[in-house]
Amino acid sequence: MDDVTQTIACADCGTPQSDDPRPCSCGSTRRAIRIEIQEEAIKARDELRGTVREQGGDVVQDFSQRGDDKRDSSVSVDFRAGTMTVAGAQGQRAHKDDEQRQVLEAFAAAQGRRLGREFRCELDGEDREADGWVWPADEPDRRQALQLRNLDDAAIAAIQSTGRLNADFGFADLVAAARKALASKATQYPAAVKEPMILILHVPYPLVDTLVPQMRSALRDDAAGCGYREVWVVPFREPPFRLDGDSENA
């Protein structure tokens, strides 16, 4: 936000004035108003979201273009062809901790909106089984352990190594990538470690909400059977959603 300072003085004698319309002590009614604006560094960005429907109301195309200070990314979905096009650019390589912190913050904010209360989060600094924690701000003892995993290994590898992402693939490829990520995490830890935890799969590009029911339908059994308490997907700057249930409120 810009810092704006306004001062008012008599235009004839320079005596500081208030908004009072009465004449200055010198008798003048003229005022000199000085406004100083100190600009902060602001990055302008375009964020677009659109849906194309047939006359009957069925969605045929959907797109989302999102950005932040480090990354711009977009997705275009063709529901008739069952294909997706994703693209993106990253100005600098994101450190793993920065990436995970952003994912945790997005998830905590979504939980706050869903449950109507403030949530806080942090990475696990001791590098134990948990990657991070989230908890209600007014109940710090109710810390929920989380594990994080890239949903799309190829996409995150491309944007981290080259700074750019440009790919076309089908819905089946997205489902296969998510299934691979779930299986990888499911086999990595014993049941006693997984059962109390929430698994978060994060994606370096947006996922439009019209795609969520198809993902949930295709992956619900995998998510429910992987051993974690809950499984969520956190897309880039789009609302997180839960996989192992009928809705994100499950």
Secondary structure, DSSP 8 states (H G I E B T S, - for coil): --EEEEEEEETTT--B--S--S--TTS---EEEEEEEE---------EEEEEE-TTS-EEEEEEEEE-SSEEEEEEEETTTTEEEEEEEESS---HHHHHHHHHHHHHHHHHHHHTS-EEEEE-TT--S-SEEEEETT-TT--EEEEEEES-HHHHHHHHHHSEEEEEEEHHHHHHHHHHHHHHHHHHS-HHHHTT-EEEEE-SS---GGGHHHHHHHHHHHHHTSS-SEEEEE-TTS--EESSSSSTT-
